Amino acid sequence: MTGSLPTTPASVRQQAAAAAAKRRKRARSTGTRWRRRTLLALYLVFVMLPIYWLLNLSFQSNSEILGSFSFWPQQFTLGNYVGIFTDPNWYMGYVNSLAYVLMNMLISISVALPAAYAFSRFQFIGDKHLFFWLLTNLMAPPAVFLLPYFQLYYSVGLFDTHIAVALAHCLFNIPLAVWILEGFMSSVPKEVDETAYIDGYSFPAFFVKIFIPMIRSGIGVTLFFLFMFSWVELLLSRTLTATNAQPIASIMTRTSTASGIDWGTLAAAGVLTILPGIVVVYFVRNHIAKGFALGRT
C-alpha cells in the first residue's frame, strides 16, 4: 500500500531522524525569531528612552527636576509649554526657523531640479568634475564659510534676515538635492523624453506634467533631507542672525540665567523642536529608504 507505515528497521530509523531534524529546525527558527524580537525591543527602548525622558522633564517643574528622580511627573504641569507659547522670544524662534527652512527648501529644489536633469540626461565637458565639485561642498564644515558670509551679508544689509540664512544653507543643500535627484532621474528611461517630444510636448510642459510626477518620491525624499539639514543647523543660523530672525536652536542655548538653567522650559522647547521632524518623517516614511539606497551610476 502507498500510505502504509514503514516496517523495516532502516525505514523507521530514517523517518525518526527526519522528524527529529524538522523539530530541531523549528526550534532553531523559533529561538532565532525570539532573539531578533528581543534585540529589536532593546534597541527601541535604547532609542526612545532619551525622547521619553525629555518628554517627562517637560511636564515637571524645576524644583521637581532638581529635587527628585522619577520616571514620570509627580506634580504634572503644563507651565513650561504655556511659558513658551506666551513669550514672543520663544515662539517667534519657531516661526523664524520655519520661515528660513521653507525658503531654503523652495530655492534649493527649484535650482536642483533642472541641474539634476542636466546631469542625468546630457554629457558635456567637465560634467563629472563639476558634479564632484558640487559634492565637495558637503565635505566642508559650515565654519569655513562663516566669516565670508557674515561680512558679505553685513555689507549688503542682509544680516539678521531670513533670506540670509536660507541662502547660506543653499551652499550645502543644493549639492545634496542635485545628488539625490540625479539618482532618481537616471532611473527614468530616456525613451520617455523622446516619446513626449514626438507627441508634441514642449520641454517645460513635459518636465512639469510628465517627468516631475514620475520622480515625485525622489522629490519627497530630497525635501526631507533639505528640511532636516536646515532645521538642525546651528552655527550659520546663529551667527547670521541677531534678534529679528533668531532661530529656536539659538534661543535654546540662552536659557541660563543668574538663578540657573530653566530645565523645564528647555525640555519643553526640545519636545516642540522634535515635532516638525516627526511630521515630515511621517509624510515621506515610504520613500526615505529609497533615498538612502541611491547612488550615481
N, C-alpha and C positions, 0 to 999 in steps of 0.2 A: 504494500500500500504506500501511496505517495506521502501521506501525512502521518505515518506511523512513527513512533518514538524509536530512537536508536537502541539497538540490542547488544551490539558488540562493545566490549570494554573500551576500545580505542575511540569509538564514536562518542561514548558517554564522556570520556575524558576531554575530547576535543570540544564538545558542546559546553561542558562545565568551564573550560578555560576561556572560551569566547564570552560566556556570560560574566565571568569574573573580570575580564578585560573591559567589558561595557560598564560594569559597576564602578571600576576604578576611574574610567574616563569621565563618567558622570560626576563622581566625587571630586575629581580634579577641576572640572569645569565649574562646579558649584563653589568650590573653595576659591578659585580664581575670581569668580564673579563677586563674591563677598569681599575679597581683598580689594578689588577695584572700587567697590562701593564705599568701603571704609576709608581708603585713601582719598577718594573724591570728597567724602564728608569732612575729613580732617582738613583738606585743602580749602573747602568752602568756609569752614569755621575760621581758619587762619586768615583768609582774605576778608571776611565780613566782620571779624572782631573789631578792628580799628574803626570801621564805619559805625558799628553799633555803639562803641564806646563814645565816639564823637556825638552821636545822637543822644546817648544817655546823659552826657555832660551838658548838652544844650538845654535840657529841662531841669537843671539844678541851679541853685544859687551859688554864688562864690563861697559863701560860708560853708555850705554843704560839701562843695568840691574840695575845699582845703581842709575841712574838719573830719571827714569820714571817707571810707572806701566802701562803695556799694555798687552792685550790678544793675540797679535800677533806681530811679529817683525816689528818695524817701519823702521829700516835700516837692511834689510836682509843681512846676511853674512855667508859664509862658512869657514871663517878663523879659527874657533875653530876646525873644523874637519881636515882642512889642517894642522894645527899645530900638531895634534895627529899623522897623517899618515906620517909626515915628521920628527918627533922626535923619534929616536930609543928608548929612555927611555919610551915613551908611547906605541908605537905599539909592542915592544917586551914584554910588560906586558901582552898583549892579547895572544901572542904566548906562553909565559911561562905558562899562566893559562890553555890554551887549551892543552898544552903538558902534564902537570901532571894530568889534568882531564881525558884525554883519556887513559893515562897509568893506572890510578886508575880504570877506568871502565873495562878495559881489565883484570886486575889482579882480581878484585872483582868478575866479572861474571864467570871467569874461576874457581875460588875456590868455589863459591856459588852453581854452578850447580850440581856438584857431592855431595856436602854436603846436599843440599836441597833434592836431590833424596834419599839419605840415610835416612833422617828424615821422608820422606813421604812413604817409602816402607818397612823399616825394623824397628823392635823393638829390642832394646838392653839395657843392664843395664845402667841406668842413662841417657837415651835418653831425657826424659823430663827435667831433671835437667841441662843437657848440653845445651838444646835449650833455657831454661830460662836464663842460664848464658850468652849465646850469646846476648840475648836481653838486659841484664843489661848493656852491654857496651854502648847501645844507651842512657841510663839514665844518664851517667856521662858527665859532661861538658868537652870540649876539654882542658880547662886549667888544669885539673887534670893530664893529660899526657904530658903537655908541657915541664916541666923540664926533665923528663926521656928521652923523645925523643931528646931534644936539646943536652943533654950530650952524649947520645949514638951516634947520628949522627956526632957530632963534633969529637968524639974519633975515629970513623971508617972512617972518610973522606967523609961522605955523606952530610954534611952540605952545603946548598946553591946549591942543585941539584934537578932536577925534580922528580927523583925517591924517594927522601926523603919525599916530600910532598905526593906523590902518596901512598907510604907505610903507612904513618901516617893516611891518610884518610881511609885506609883499615880497621882500628880498628873499625870504625863506619859503613862503607859501606858494609862490608861482612856480619855482622849480619842482616842488613836491607835487603840485597839481599836474604839471606837464608830464612828469614821470608816471604817475598813476594813470592818467587819461590816455597816454600814448599806448600803454599796455592793453587797455580796453579797446581802443580804436584799431590796433593792429590785429585784433581777433575778428574784426568785421571784414569779410572778403571785399576786395576791390571791385569785384563784379557788381556789387550793389551800387557803387558810384556810377559805373558805366551804364548800367540799366536805367538809372534815374536820368542821366543825361540824354539817353536815347528816347525816353518818354517825354522829354521836353522840359524837365525841371531846370531852373537856373540854380547856380551854386547856393545862394542864400536860402532859396526855398527847399532845396534838397537837404541842406545842413540842418535847418530848423525842423522841418516836417518829417524827415525820414531818418537822418543819421543820429541826431540827438536822442530821439526816443529809443533807438537801438542800444545806446550806451547809457541809458538813464541810471542803471545800477552803478556804473562807474562814476557818474556824476555824484550820486548819493554818497558813495564811499569817499570821494575826493572832498566833498563838503564836510564830511565828518572829520577828516584829518585837518582840514583848514580851521574848523571851529576849535578843535582840541588844542592846536598849537597856539592860536591867538588867545584862547581863554586862559591857559595856564602860564603863558609867558609873562614874566615879571620885570626883568631888567630894563628892556626898552620902554615898556609902557610906564614904568615908574619914573624913569629918567626924563622922558619926553613930555611929561605932564606935571602940573603943579597943583592946581585946585579945580579948574573948570572941567577937566577931563580925567580926573584921577580915577584909576580902576579900583575895583574892590580888593584885589590882591595887595595893592599898595596900602589901602586903608587898614587891612587886617594886620599889617606889620606895625601899626601905630596904636595898639591897644594898651601899651604900657603907660601907666600914669604914676604920679607920686605915691598913690596908695597901692600900687602893684598892678598886675595884669588882670584884666577883666576876663577871666577864663570862660564864664558862661556865655557872654556875648561873642567871644571869639569862637566858641564851639558852635553856636547858632549860626554865625556867619559862614563857618565851614560847611555846615549842612546845606545852607542855601546856595553855596558855591558849587556843590556837587550836583544839585538837582538839574541844572541845564544840561550837563553832560549825560545824565541818565536819560533825559528826554530825547536827546539826539541819538544816543545808542539805541533806544527803543525803536525809533523810526527807521534806522538803517541796519538793524541787527541781522537781517537776512543777507546783507551784501558785504559786511565787514570782512568775512573770511576770504571773499574773492579779492579784496584789496591787498591782503597780506600775501596772497599766492601769486600776485602779478610780478612780471619781470619783463625787461625789454629784450626782444629776440633779435 
